[in-house]
Amino acid sequence: QVQLVESGGGLVQPGGSLRLSCAASGIIFRLYGMGWYRQAPGKQRELVAAITRGGNTNYTDSVKGRFTISRDNAKNTVHLQMNSLKPEDTAVYYCNSASPRVWGDYWGQGTQVTVSS
């Protein structure tokens, strides 16, 4: 079965950068569009960046020009480079299929990103 392990989060000052990674196993990774989601306290989880099987990308407006999603099919990984971070980017970040509920209710443990001075 699918397993997704997120890493790379941490505490960073406003304007700083972080690079998140997600290692996938139990699936034929190259067959899936992938996405990075985030959930801030008291808010619903939202999709912030997505990448298709062919490498096309899409971003929610609030992160356009600051975040970059990429994938490495040879290593079954998807990354999120986050630059010019803002306090409102503070959330737990998760990777999953870009399409909803492809793997049912499965979510990994996520990685906490905190942007604060």
C-alpha positions, 0 to 999 in steps of 0.5 A: 500500500502507499506510504508517503513520508514528508520531511524538511520542515522547520522554523524559519524567519520571514523571507527565508527558504525551506525545501520539503521532500516527500518519499513515496513507496508502495506505488508506481510513482511515475503514474501519478500526479502529485501535490503538496497540501497544507493545513494551518490551525483552524483551517481546512487542508488546501492544495498549494502546488501540483505536478502532473506525470509529465512535469507540468505544474500549477500553484495556488495564487498565494504561493505563485512565484515563491514556491516550486514543485518538482519530482524525481521519478527515479527516486520516487520523490517530490519536492517543494522549494519554498522561498520568500516565506511569510508567516501565513505560510505556517502550516503542516505540509503534506504530499499526496496525489494531486487528485482527491482520494486516489488513496482513500483517506490516507495521509502521511504524518506531514512536516511542520513549517513555522515562519516566525521572527 
